[in-house]
């Protein structure tokens, strides 16, 4: 592999890359990221209120240095501190691990798991006006997969399980918004067959089963939201030297919701698609294209789910060996099945990253986001300016 086959952000820079701390057959990579930001619409409302805040984000990754197989443990947190609106202060964290078992050149197994506490962004349609702070939840995640490829024809299978346990959210003026009805377990399982047509081009067919089971039978609107669905997709993995790398697919999906005698929820079906492509335009400029179709659970009355379609384009430009300019533009269209509501989310951003040495880097960035909705009084504009510094060993 030459430097032309590696993106700007993945290219080795020995003078600036963290070396890690040797621990026997492992290496520890600790980092500390500190950012200061100004958000002119903290609560993502039509009439925005601004505030400064600081985020401290230490992380640590312990990675194996074996010639065969792989194992990793990681942990990190994000601690938010607002100057004016201290009710938004919170700490997210996660711990986990993953690994790969190379049984042979033909057979590989991998798996991982994590446990985290996180928050739902205030621009979520599930945020209600009387909340004092974001909705928070615990997430347990597990996954396993395996591939077998004795020749050009190969097979793969795998699955994931995610459990969400939601906290109660404080209300403005006192009291709590109880979110127990959002506690759920999501299961996904897939089977895949693929064929190497030529070097750098692999076609595949994939079938996926999707199940979402809520712990509480009825939610706050009086309906049962559990659902099952499937995806049938065909696509290709490409790795064309000096040009293009990634995956794209297209197919069909359906999601069937539990039958409710009163206020039945609408099933969702339609085109399924996805893309994660990297284009090496030059050694100094790398472009990215991502697209996806997702079905997101919601608490909105009369809505079975949010039918989300997203596309984003980004780029990394090496202004100098240790100075990198990054930018992106994205657009999400969310239709709330069963209602007339549709939300549009355009966003864009730019970041300039400076690599000082192998221990220190810094950056400055600007992000713009917007929501335009067919539902009155839910539109907003948001501008975010961020300055950060990262220390790493």
PAVEXPA-835062 format. One record per residue: x, y, z of N, C-alpha, C in turn; residue number from 1; residue in one letter. Coordinates in steps of 0.02 Angstrom, whole numbers, plus 50000, padded with zeros to 5 digits. Example, Ala and Ser with C-alpha at 12.3 -4.5 7.8 and 13.67 -1.06 7.14 Angstrom:
# PAVEXPA-835062
     nu     nv     nw    cau    cav    caw     cu     cv     cw    n  res
  50660  49716  50390  50615  49775  50390  50660  49835  50390    1    a
  50642  49888  50354  50684  49947  50357  50645  50002  50394    2    s
***
This chain:
# PAVEXPA-835062
     nu     nv     nw    cau    cav    caw     cu     cv     cw    n  res
  50042  49940  50000  50000  50000  50000  50044  50062  50000    1    x
  50031  50108  49954  50069  50170  49950  50031  50226  49984    2    x
  50064  50284  49990  50031  50341  50022  49970  50364  49983    3    x
  49966  50347  49918  49909  50366  49878  49846  50326  49896    4    x
  49856  50269  49930  49799  50227  49950  49774  50243  50020    5    x
  49802  50293  50053  49786  50308  50122  49759  50380  50126    6    x
  49703  50388  50162  49673  50453  50169  49716  50501  50210    7    x
  49702  50565  50203  49740  50617  50238  49742  50605  50313    8    x
  49684  50586  50343  49681  50578  50416  49709  50511  50439    9    x
  49721  50464  50393  49746  50398  50412  49820  50389  50396   10    x
  49850  50439  50365  49920  50434  50345  49965  50437  50405   11    x
  50017  50395  50405  50066  50396  50460  50107  50460  50458   12    x
  50113  50491  50516  50155  50550  50525  50198  50539  50587   13    x
  50255  50505  50579  50295  50483  50637  50312  50540  50685   14    x
  50322  50601  50659  50341  50656  50703  50283  50681  50746   15    x
  50221  50662  50727  50162  50689  50761  50115  50635  50790   16    x
  50123  50573  50769  50079  50520  50793  50097  50499  50864   17    x
  50045  50485  50904  50056  50461  50972  50090  50393  50970   18    x
  50138  50382  51013  50175  50319  51014  50145  50268  51061   19    x
  50108  50291  51112  50081  50244  51160  50133  50223  51211   20    x
  50108  50191  51265  50151  50167  51318  50154  50090  51316   21    x
  50214  50060  51308  50219  49987  51304  50203  49954  51370   22    x
  50159  49904  51368  50142  49864  51426  50142  49790  51406   23    x
  50203  49762  51403  50209  49693  51381  50188  49685  51309   24    x
  50140  49640  51298  50116  49627  51230  50061  49677  51210   25    x
  50050  49727  51251  49999  49777  51237  50031  49847  51234   26    x
  49993  49895  51210  50015  49964  51210  49955  50007  51231   27    x
  49967  50053  51278  49915  50096  51304  49919  50165  51270   28    x
  49861  50188  51244  49858  50253  51211  49810  50298  51251   29    x
  49837  50340  51297  49794  50387  51334  49790  50454  51297   30    x
  49732  50487  51301  49724  50553  51273  49684  50597  51321   31    x
  49692  50662  51315  49652  50710  51352  49634  50766  51305   32    x
  49569  50774  51293  49545  50825  51248  49505  50876  51288   33    x
  49521  50940  51280  49486  50994  51315  49462  51044  51262   34    x
  49396  51058  51261  49369  51105  51213  49330  51160  51249   35    x
  49334  51219  51221  49292  51274  51243  49248  51294  51185   36    x
  49182  51301  51197  49135  51313  51142  49086  51368  51161   37    x
  49061  51402  51109  49005  51447  51116  48949  51423  51071   38    x
  48891  51408  51101  48832  51385  51065  48779  51440  51070   39    x
  48756  51467  51012  48708  51522  51016  48636  51498  51021   40    x
  48625  51433  51027  48557  51406  51036  48562  51340  51075   41    x
  48577  51346  51139  48590  51288  51181  48530  51240  51181   42    x
  48469  51267  51184  48410  51225  51192  48377  51206  51126   43    x
  48407  51227  51070  48382  51209  51003  48309  51228  50995   44    x
  48294  51292  51009  48226  51318  51005  48224  51376  50954   45    x
  48162  51395  50937  48153  51448  50887  48188  51513  50909   46    x
  48180  51530  50971  48215  51589  50999  48274  51564  51040   47    x
  48333  51568  51010  48392  51536  51040  48421  51574  51099   48    x
  48447  51537  51148  48484  51564  51205  48554  51536  51202   49    x
  48605  51581  51206  48673  51559  51198  48710  51550  51264   50    x
  48765  51512  51261  48805  51502  51321  48874  51474  51300   51    x
  48923  51486  51343  48989  51455  51337  48990  51391  51378   52    x
  49027  51341  51353  49036  51281  51394  49103  51248  51377   53    x
  49126  51208  51424  49190  51173  51419  49177  51098  51424   54    x
  49212  51059  51384  49207  50986  51387  49277  50957  51399   55    x
  49283  50919  51453  49345  50881  51465  49331  50808  51445   56    x
  49375  50780  51403  49361  50713  51376  49424  50670  51377   57    x
  49440  50639  51434  49495  50591  51436  49474  50523  51408   58    x
  49519  50490  51374  49507  50422  51348  49570  50381  51356   59    x
  49561  50315  51355  49618  50269  51357  49601  50207  51317   60    x
  49649  50185  51276  49641  50123  51237  49701  50078  51248   61    x
  49688  50016  51266  49740  49966  51276  49734  49916  51219   62    x
  49784  49916  51174  49780  49875  51114  49836  49824  51112   63    x
  49818  49764  51089  49868  49711  51082  49915  49727  51025   64    x
  49976  49701  51029  50026  49711  50977  50047  49644  50947   65    x
  50000  49597  50947  50015  49530  50921  50019  49531  50845   66    x
  50054  49483  50818  50056  49476  50745  49993  49444  50718   67    x
  49958  49407  50761  49896  49374  50742  49845  49384  50797   68    x
  49782  49386  50779  49727  49401  50826  49733  49475  50848   69    x
  49683  49497  50884  49682  49566  50907  49636  49572  50967   70    x
  49654  49614  51016  49611  49627  51074  49621  49700  51095   71    x
  49567  49730  51120  49570  49800  51140  49521  49812  51197   72    x
  49542  49852  51246  49499  49878  51299  49501  49954  51295   73    x
  49444  49986  51309  49443  50059  51305  49395  50087  51358   74    x
  49406  50151  51374  49362  50187  51420  49370  50261  51407   75    x
  49317  50298  51420  49320  50370  51410  49261  50405  51440   76    x
  49265  50471  51445  49208  50510  51469  49210  50579  51437   77    x
  49151  50611  51437  49143  50680  51415  49107  50718  51470   78    x
  49142  50766  51499  49114  50804  51554  49097  50875  51530   79    x
  49032  50892  51529  49008  50956  51504  48996  51005  51562   80    x
  49023  51066  51555  49014  51118  51606  48993  51184  51572   81    x
  48931  51205  51584  48905  51267  51555  48915  51326  51603   82    x
  48927  51384  51574  48939  51444  51614  48875  51470  51645   83    x
  48822  51476  51606  48759  51507  51628  48706  51455  51644   84    x
  48695  51407  51599  48641  51358  51608  48669  51293  51638   85    x
  48683  51296  51702  48716  51240  51736  48672  51178  51738   86    x
  48606  51185  51726  48563  51126  51725  48580  51079  51666   87    x
  48620  51105  51619  48641  51064  51562  48706  51026  51576   88    x
  48736  51038  51634  48798  51003  51651  48785  50928  51658   89    x
  48829  50888  51628  48821  50815  51634  48887  50782  51615   90    x
  48891  50717  51631  48949  50677  51614  48927  50613  51579   91    x
  48948  50605  51517  48939  50542  51481  49002  50500  51488   92    x
  48995  50434  51487  49053  50391  51492  49038  50324  51457   93    x
  49091  50289  51440  49083  50222  51411  49145  50180  51426   94    x
  49134  50115  51432  49188  50066  51440  49172  50007  51395   95    x
  49223  49975  51369  49209  49918  51325  49272  49883  51301   96    x
  49261  49836  51258  49316  49798  51229  49293  49763  51166   97    x
  49341  49745  51125  49326  49707  51064  49387  49665  51046   98    x
  49376  49618  51002  49431  49574  50983  49417  49536  50919   99    x
  49470  49507  50892  49466  49468  50830  49507  49405  50838  100    x
  49477  49349  50817  49510  49284  50822  49522  49259  50751  101    x
  49585  49254  50731  49603  49231  50664  49616  49156  50666  102    x
  49563  49117  50656  49571  49044  50660  49613  49018  50602  103    x
  49606  49049  50545  49644  49032  50485  49637  49089  50436  104    x
  49670  49083  50378  49663  49134  50327  49591  49137  50302  105    x
  49556  49080  50307  49488  49076  50280  49434  49094  50331  106    x
  49448  49088  50396  49397  49095  50447  49417  49144  50501  107    x
  49375  49195  50512  49388  49246  50562  49325  49258  50603  108    x
  49334  49263  50669  49279  49281  50714  49297  49345  50751  109    x
  49247  49386  50764  49259  49447  50802  49199  49461  50847  110    x
  49210  49500  50897  49156  49517  50944  49176  49575  50987  111    x
  49127  49601  51024  49140  49657  51067  49081  49672  51111  112    x
  49093  49714  51160  49039  49735  51204  49057  49800  51238  113    x
  49006  49837  51259  49018  49901  51292  48960  49918  51338  114    x
  48973  49963  51384  48921  49988  51429  48933  50063  51435  115    x
  48880  50103  51429  48889  50175  51427  48830  50211  51459  116    x
  48844  50272  51481  48791  50319  51499  48797  50377  51451  117    x
  48742  50395  51419  48743  50447  51367  48681  50490  51372  118    x
  48678  50541  51330  48619  50585  51330  48593  50594  51259  119    x
  48530  50609  51254  48497  50622  51191  48502  50697  51177  120    x
  48527  50715  51118  48535  50786  51101  48469  50822  51105  121    x
  48472  50885  51124  48411  50925  51133  48375  50939  51067  122    x
  48409  50929  51010  48375  50937  50946  48333  50876  50926  123    x
  48331  50826  50970  48290  50767  50957  48216  50786  50958  124    x
  48175  50758  50913  48103  50771  50916  48070  50743  50978  125    x
  48105  50700  51015  48078  50672  51077  48086  50720  51137  126    x
  48123  50775  51128  48130  50825  51180  48065  50865  51186  127    x
  48041  50874  51247  47980  50913  51258  47998  50979  51292  128    x
  47954  51028  51285  47969  51096  51306  47980  51107  51380  129    x
  47952  51063  51422  47958  51074  51494  48017  51036  51525  130    x
  48061  51007  51483  48121  50975  51510  48170  51027  51535  131    x
  48204  51012  51590  48256  51056  51616  48324  51038  51587  132    x
  48332  50975  51567  48397  50952  51542  48385  50895  51491  133    x
  48437  50871  51457  48427  50818  51407  48405  50752  51438  134    x
  48370  50712  51398  48354  50643  51418  48419  50603  51421  135    x
  48426  50561  51473  48486  50521  51482  48469  50447  51487  136    x
  48517  50405  51467  48504  50333  51466  48569  50294  51474  137    x
  48561  50232  51496  48616  50183  51497  48607  50137  51437  138    x
  48662  50120  51406  48660  50075  51348  48709  50018  51356  139    x
  48682  49957  51350  48724  49896  51349  48726  49870  51278  140    x
  48786  49856  51253  48794  49835  51183  48837  49773  51179  141    x
  48816  49727  51135  48856  49668  51121  48851  49650  51047  142    x
  48904  49623  51020  48903  49603  50949  48951  49546  50937  143    x
  48935  49507  50886  48977  49451  50866  48969  49441  50791  144    x
  49022  49421  50758  49019  49408  50686  49072  49358  50666  145    x
  49062  49327  50608  49110  49279  50582  49107  49277  50507  146    x
  49164  49265  50475  49167  49257  50403  49207  49194  50386  147    x
  49186  49162  50331  49222  49104  50305  49228  49112  50230  148    x
  49290  49114  50205  49301  49124  50133  49358  49078  50110  149    x
  49341  49017  50090  49393  48970  50067  49419  48986  49997  150    x
  49381  49023  49958  49401  49041  49891  49368  49108  49874  151    x
  49350  49119  49812  49318  49183  49795  49250  49191  49827  152    x
  49216  49135  49840  49151  49137  49871  49158  49135  49947  153    x
  49124  49179  49982  49128  49180  50054  49060  49190  50087  154    x
  49059  49176  50153  48996  49182  50191  49010  49218  50256  155    x
  48960  49255  50280  48967  49289  50343  48901  49290  50380  156    x
  48905  49296  50445  48845  49301  50487  48864  49338  50551  157    x
  48814  49368  50582  48828  49403  50644  48765  49432  50674  158    x
  48775  49466  50730  48717  49495  50763  48739  49546  50815  159    x
  48692  49589  50834  48703  49638  50887  48643  49638  50934  160    x
  48656  49658  50995  48602  49667  51044  48617  49732  51082  161    x
  48567  49774  51089  48573  49838  51124  48514  49846  51171  162    x
  48529  49860  51234  48476  49874  51282  48482  49946  51306  163    x
  48425  49982  51305  48422  50052  51327  48381  50056  51391  164    x
  48410  50089  51441  48377  50099  51505  48377  50174  51519  165    x
  48318  50205  51513  48313  50278  51516  48300  50304  51587  166    x
  48335  50357  51604  48325  50391  51668  48263  50437  51664  167    x
  48237  50456  51722  48187  50509  51725  48223  50576  51715  168    x
  48188  50623  51682  48217  50689  51666  48185  50743  51709  169    x
  48225  50786  51742  48196  50841  51782  48155  50889  51739  170    x
  48099  50912  51766  48058  50962  51732  48074  51032  51757  171    x
  48061  51081  51716  48067  51151  51737  48016  51164  51792  172    x
  48039  51190  51849  47994  51205  51904  47984  51148  51952  173    x
  48016  51091  51939  48010  51034  51984  47973  50975  51953  174    x
  47982  50917  51983  47950  50856  51957  47994  50821  51907  175    x
  47971  50763  51884  48010  50721  51839  47968  50698  51779  176    x
  48001  50694  51721  47972  50662  51662  47996  50590  51661  177    x
  47950  50543  51672  47970  50473  51676  47975  50443  51605  178    x
  48031  50410  51592  48045  50382  51526  48049  50306  51526  179    x
  48019  50274  51576  48021  50201  51579  47992  50169  51516  180    x
  47944  50202  51485  47913  50173  51425  47960  50170  51366  181    x
  48019  50202  51371  48069  50200  51318  48120  50144  51327  182    x
  48119  50110  51384  48166  50055  51395  48152  50000  51345  183    x
  48203  49978  51309  48192  49927  51257  48256  49888  51244  184    x
  48247  49832  51209  48303  49792  51186  48296  49784  51110  185    x
  48350  49801  51075  48351  49795  51002  48397  49736  50983  186    x
  48372  49694  50938  48411  49638  50913  48418  49645  50837  187    x
  48477  49631  50812  48486  49626  50740  48529  49565  50725  188    x
  48510  49528  50674  48548  49470  50651  48551  49472  50575  189    x
  48608  49452  50547  48614  49454  50475  48651  49392  50449  190    x
  48639  49377  50386  48676  49326  50349  48697  49357  50283  191    x
  48757  49341  50261  48785  49375  50203  48825  49326  50161  192    x
  48819  49331  50096  48862  49294  50051  48895  49343  50003  193    x
  48959  49331  49988  48996  49379  49946  49043  49341  49899  194    x
  49061  49376  49845  49103  49345  49793  49153  49396  49767  195    x
  49217  49376  49765  49270  49420  49739  49272  49413  49663  196    x
  49242  49461  49629  49242  49459  49556  49311  49473  49527  197    x
  49347  49519  49559  49414  49538  49537  49448  49574  49594  198    x
  49514  49583  49591  49547  49620  49645  49517  49689  49653  199    x
  49496  49704  49715  49467  49769  49728  49393  49774  49717  200    x
  49360  49719  49700  49288  49722  49689  49255  49658  49715  201    x
  49212  49665  49765  49176  49609  49795  49102  49625  49796  202    x
  49061  49584  49765  48989  49593  49768  48960  49552  49825  203    x
  48904  49574  49854  48874  49537  49910  48798  49543  49910  204    x
  48767  49494  49942  48696  49493  49957  48689  49484  50032  205    x
  48643  49522  50063  48638  49522  50136  48565  49525  50157  206    x
  48546  49483  50206  48479  49484  50235  48486  49498  50310  207    x
  48446  49545  50335  48450  49567  50405  48382  49564  50438  208    x
  48381  49538  50499  48320  49536  50539  48327  49587  50595  209    x
  48273  49625  50608  48275  49680  50657  48215  49672  50704  210    x
  48229  49668  50769  48176  49662  50819  48187  49714  50874  211    x
  48132  49748  50894  48134  49798  50947  48079  49783  50997  212    x
  48100  49764  51057  48053  49743  51109  48055  49791  51168  213    x
  47999  49824  51183  47996  49871  51238  47979  49836  51302  214    x
  48012  49856  51358  48000  49825  51422  47929  49837  51447  215    x
  47903  49897  51435  47836  49916  51457  47787  49907  51400  216    x
  47731  49874  51413  47685  49857  51358  47656  49918  51324  217    x
  47633  49967  51363  47604  50028  51334  47648  50088  51350  218    x
  47656  50132  51302  47696  50192  51314  47652  50249  51338  219    x
  47680  50308  51344  47645  50366  51372  47585  50388  51330  220    x
  47583  50367  51266  47526  50385  51223  47474  50329  51221  221    x
  47486  50274  51258  47437  50220  51262  47442  50168  51207  222    x
  47501  50163  51172  47509  50113  51120  47569  50069  51135  223    x
  47568  50009  51105  47623  49962  51110  47668  49972  51050  224    x
  47733  49986  51061  47778  50007  51008  47827  49954  50984  225    x
  47824  49894  51010  47871  49843  50987  47861  49830  50913  226    x
  47916  49811  50879  47912  49800  50807  47963  49749  50784  227    x
  47953  49721  50726  48001  49676  50693  48006  49696  50620  228    x
  48064  49683  50590  48072  49701  50520  48129  49663  50488  229    x
  48141  49678  50425  48195  49646  50388  48219  49692  50333  230    x
  48282  49679  50311  48313  49714  50255  48340  49661  50208  231    x
  48331  49670  50143  48364  49629  50092  48404  49676  50048  232    x
  48470  49666  50046  48513  49714  50011  48564  49678  49967  233    x
  48584  49713  49915  48639  49691  49873  48685  49750  49861  234    x
  48750  49737  49860  48797  49792  49851  48866  49768  49836  235    x
  48914  49811  49849  48984  49795  49832  49031  49828  49881  236    x
  49086  49792  49897  49144  49821  49930  49196  49834  49876  237    x
  49221  49895  49874  49270  49912  49822  49333  49938  49855  238    x
  49389  49923  49825  49453  49950  49846  49496  49957  49784  239    x
  49484  50011  49749  49519  50024  49687  49579  50069  49703  240    x
  49639  50042  49692  49700  50077  49711  49701  50148  49684  241    x
  49723  50196  49726  49731  50266  49710  49665  50301  49692  242    x
  49608  50269  49704  49547  50300  49681  49490  50297  49732  243    x
  49466  50237  49746  49403  50232  49784  49405  50171  49830  244    x
  49377  50181  49890  49373  50126  49939  49309  50133  49979  245    x
  49277  50076  49994  49218  50079  50036  49165  50029  50015  246    x
  49103  50043  50037  49047  49998  50026  48985  50038  50007  247    x
  48945  50009  49963  48879  50037  49948  48831  49980  49935  248    x
  48766  49992  49950  48716  49940  49939  48648  49973  49928  249    x
  48602  49934  49901  48534  49955  49890  48489  49894  49898  250    x
  48428  49904  49922  48383  49848  49932  48314  49870  49954  251    x
  48284  49830  49997  48215  49841  50019  48211  49828  50093  252    x
  48170  49868  50129  48161  49858  50200  48087  49862  50219  253    x
  48070  49829  50273  48004  49833  50303  48011  49831  50379  254    x
  47968  49869  50414  47965  49866  50486  47891  49862  50506  255    x
  47873  49808  50540  47803  49795  50559  47794  49809  50633  256    x
  47746  49850  50649  47733  49870  50718  47677  49830  50748  257    x
  47680  49823  50814  47630  49783  50850  47560  49811  50836  258    x
  47513  49766  50831  47444  49787  50818  47413  49818  50880  259    x
  47384  49877  50872  47349  49911  50926  47277  49921  50905  260    x
  47231  49900  50948  47161  49907  50932  47143  49980  50924  261    x
  47168  50021  50971  47157  50093  50969  47221  50125  50942  262    x
  47214  50171  50895  47270  50208  50866  47324  50161  50840  263    x
  47309  50119  50790  47359  50074  50762  47418  50112  50732  264    x
  47478  50084  50739  47537  50115  50711  47548  50092  50640  265    x
  47572  50136  50598  47583  50121  50527  47648  50082  50518  266    x
  47645  50030  50477  47706  49995  50457  47746  50039  50409  267    x
  47811  50026  50405  47856  50063  50361  47888  50015  50311  268    x
  47890  50034  50248  47923  49994  50197  47950  50040  50143  269    x
  47998  50015  50105  48025  50056  50052  48097  50039  50035  270    x
  48128  50084  49999  48197  50075  49975  48246  50077  50034  271    x
  48290  50028  50036  48345  50028  50084  48409  50043  50047  272    x
  48454  50081  50077  48517  50098  50043  48568  50120  50095  273    x
  48629  50119  50073  48683  50144  50116  48747  50150  50076  274    x
  48791  50194  50099  48856  50204  50066  48905  50231  50117  275    x
  48966  50207  50112  49021  50233  50153  49083  50229  50108  276    x
  49095  50283  50070  49146  50283  50018  49198  50337  50032  277    x
  49260  50320  50017  49316  50367  50022  49349  50373  49954  278    x
  49357  50434  49933  49387  50448  49867  49453  50484  49878  279    x
  49508  50451  49856  49574  50481  49862  49587  50524  49801  280    x
  49562  50585  49803  49567  50629  49744  49639  50645  49728  281    x
  49678  50662  49780  49750  50672  49774  49781  50649  49839  282    x
  49847  50651  49843  49880  50633  49906  49863  50681  49962  283    x
  49844  50743  49944  49831  50794  49994  49757  50807  50005  284    x
  49714  50773  49968  49642  50787  49974  49603  50721  49972  285    x
  49565  50708  50026  49524  50648  50030  49451  50668  50040  286    x
  49407  50637  50001  49335  50652  50007  49298  50591  50034  287    x
  49241  50605  50069  49201  50552  50098  49128  50562  50079  288    x
  49095  50506  50064  49023  50507  50050  48990  50455  50094  289    x
  48938  50476  50130  48900  50430  50172  48826  50440  50159  290    x
  48790  50386  50157  48717  50389  50149  48686  50332  50187  291    x
  48626  50342  50215  48594  50290  50253  48519  50302  50257  292    x
  48482  50248  50268  48410  50249  50280  48398  50212  50346  293    x
  48373  50249  50396  48364  50220  50462  48293  50231  50488  294    x
  48272  50186  50530  48207  50192  50564  48221  50201  50638  295    x
  48200  50259  50665  48216  50278  50734  48152  50279  50776  296    x
  48155  50247  50834  48097  50246  50879  48084  50316  50906  297    x
  48021  50330  50921  48001  50396  50944  47947  50391  50997  298    x
  47936  50445  51032  47882  50448  51083  47823  50489  51058  299    x
  47825  50516  50998  47773  50561  50974  47707  50524  50963  300    x
  47653  50553  50986  47587  50522  50981  47567  50513  50908  301    x
  47539  50455  50893  47515  50441  50826  47569  50422  50776  302    x
  47632  50421  50799  47689  50407  50755  47718  50338  50771  303    x
  47726  50297  50719  47756  50232  50731  47832  50238  50739  304    x
  47864  50280  50697  47936  50289  50701  47955  50348  50657  305    x
  48016  50371  50665  48044  50422  50622  48081  50387  50565  306    x
  48061  50401  50504  48090  50371  50444  48144  50419  50418  307    x
  48208  50404  50434  48262  50451  50424  48304  50432  50363  308    x
  48317  50481  50320  48360  50472  50262  48413  50526  50263  309    x
  48476  50504  50263  48532  50550  50274  48586  50542  50221  310    x
  48614  50598  50200  48672  50597  50155  48721  50650  50180  311    x
  48786  50635  50176  48836  50683  50197  48897  50677  50151  312    x
  48930  50734  50141  48991  50738  50101  49042  50776  50142  313    x
  49103  50750  50146  49155  50783  50184  49222  50779  50149  314    x
  49269  50818  50173  49335  50818  50143  49389  50836  50193  315    x
  49449  50808  50182  49508  50823  50222  49563  50847  50175  316    x
  49588  50908  50188  49639  50937  50145  49702  50952  50186  317    x
  49758  50926  50162  49822  50936  50196  49852  51002  50172  318    x
  49839  51055  50209  49866  51121  50192  49942  51119  50197  319    x
  49967  51089  50250  50038  51076  50260  50043  51008  50295  320    x
  50104  50984  50303  50113  50917  50331  50080  50910  50399  321    x
  50079  50964  50439  50050  50961  50506  49991  51009  50514  322    x
  49959  51029  50459  49902  51074  50460  49849  51047  50413  323    x
  49790  51029  50442  49739  50994  50403  49673  51032  50408  324    x
  49643  51044  50352  49578  51078  50348  49524  51026  50332  325    x
  49472  51023  50373  49418  50975  50364  49351  51012  50356  326    x
  49307  50984  50316  49241  51014  50308  49190  50961  50290  327    x
  49127  50977  50302  49073  50930  50286  49008  50968  50274  328    x
  48963  50935  50239  48895  50958  50231  48849  50897  50234  329    x
  48793  50903  50269  48749  50846  50278  48676  50868  50275  330    x
  48633  50820  50258  48561  50834  50255  48523  50771  50277  331    x
  48476  50780  50324  48433  50726  50346  48360  50746  50337  332    x
  48321  50700  50308  48249  50709  50302  48216  50657  50345  333    x
  48175  50679  50393  48141  50634  50440  48066  50641  50432  334    x
  48034  50587  50410  47961  50586  50405  47934  50543  50462  335    x
  47885  50569  50498  47857  50534  50555  47796  50495  50532  336    x
  47808  50430  50521  47758  50388  50490  47693  50387  50531  337    x
  47638  50397  50496  47572  50400  50529  47548  50470  50539  338    x
  47591  50520  50526  47572  50590  50533  47594  50628  50470  339    x
  47578  50692  50468  47600  50734  50412  47666  50769  50428  340    x
  47694  50758  50486  47755  50794  50505  47816  50768  50468  341    x
  47855  50815  50441  47919  50800  50411  47968  50854  50433  342    x
  48026  50832  50456  48079  50878  50478  48138  50872  50430  343    x
  48170  50929  50416  48231  50930  50376  48288  50958  50419  344    x
  48346  50926  50415  48403  50946  50455  48465  50957  50411  345    x
  48474  51015  50381  48537  51030  50347  48590  51050  50399  346    x
  48652  51033  50386  48707  51052  50431  48772  51056  50391  347    x
  48819  51094  50418  48884  51101  50386  48935  51123  50438  348    x
  48998  51110  50424  49049  51129  50471  49118  51130  50440  349    x
  49163  51164  50474  49232  51168  50451  49278  51167  50513  350    x
  49336  51135  50506  49383  51130  50562  49454  51134  50535  351    x
  49496  51172  50570  49567  51176  50554  49605  51143  50612  352    x
  49644  51091  50595  49679  51052  50645  49754  51062  50638  353    x
  49788  51078  50694  49860  51090  50694  49894  51036  50737  354    x
  49943  51001  50708  49981  50950  50743  50046  50981  50767  355    x
  50053  50991  50832  50112  51024  50859  50171  50976  50864  356    x
  50160  50917  50893  50212  50866  50900  50177  50801  50918  357    x
  50215  50751  50938  50185  50685  50953  50144  50686  51018  358    x
  50146  50740  51055  50110  50744  51118  50050  50792  51117  359    x
  50047  50836  51068  49999  50890  51072  49973  50909  51002  360    x
  49908  50923  50999  49877  50950  50939  49820  50997  50960  361    x
  49799  51040  50914  49746  51087  50930  49701  51097  50869  362    x
  49644  51127  50879  49598  51138  50824  49549  51195  50841  363    x
  49520  51222  50788  49467  51272  50794  49416  51254  50741  364    x
  49351  51260  50759  49300  51238  50713  49236  51278  50719  365    x
  49195  51273  50667  49129  51305  50665  49080  51256  50636  366    x
  49021  51250  50669  48968  51206  50645  48901  51243  50643  367    x
  48864  51230  50590  48797  51259  50582  48747  51203  50575  368    x
  48691  51208  50611  48637  51159  50603  48570  51195  50604  369    x
  48520  51161  50576  48455  51192  50566  48402  51138  50566  370    x
  48343  51155  50591  48285  51111  50581  48228  51152  50551  371    x
  48201  51126  50497  48142  51155  50465  48088  51101  50466  372    x
  48031  51116  50499  47980  51066  50512  47912  51090  50487  373    x
  47871  51041  50468  47801  51056  50450  47759  51068  50512  374    x
  47786  51053  50571  47751  51067  50635  47772  51135  50661  375    x
  47724  51175  50678  47737  51244  50698  47780  51248  50761  376    x
  47822  51300  50764  47861  51318  50823  47914  51267  50842  377    x
  47936  51226  50794  47990  51179  50808  48053  51193  50767  378    x
  48052  51245  50725  48111  51263  50685  48165  51294  50730  379    x
  48227  51285  50710  48281  51320  50745  48342  51326  50699  380    x
  48386  51373  50716  48453  51380  50687  48503  51379  50744  381    x
  48561  51349  50730  48611  51345  50783  48681  51355  50754  382    x
  48721  51396  50787  48790  51408  50769  48835  51390  50828  383    x
  48887  51352  50814  48931  51327  50866  49004  51341  50846  384    x
  49040  51375  50890  49112  51388  50880  49150  51350  50934  385    x
  49202  51314  50913  49239  51271  50960  49314  51281  50951  386    x
  49350  51285  51007  49422  51285  51008  49445  51229  51055  387    x
  49491  51187  51031  49510  51130  51072  49584  51116  51070  388    x
  49606  51079  51121  49675  51056  51124  49675  50984  51148  389    x
  49718  50942  51117  49720  50871  51133  49791  50851  51151  390    x
  49798  50819  51209  49861  50791  51229  49859  50716  51223  391    x
  49913  50685  51199  49914  50613  51191  49985  50586  51198  392    x
  49989  50524  51221  50054  50492  51230  50061  50433  51182  393    x
***
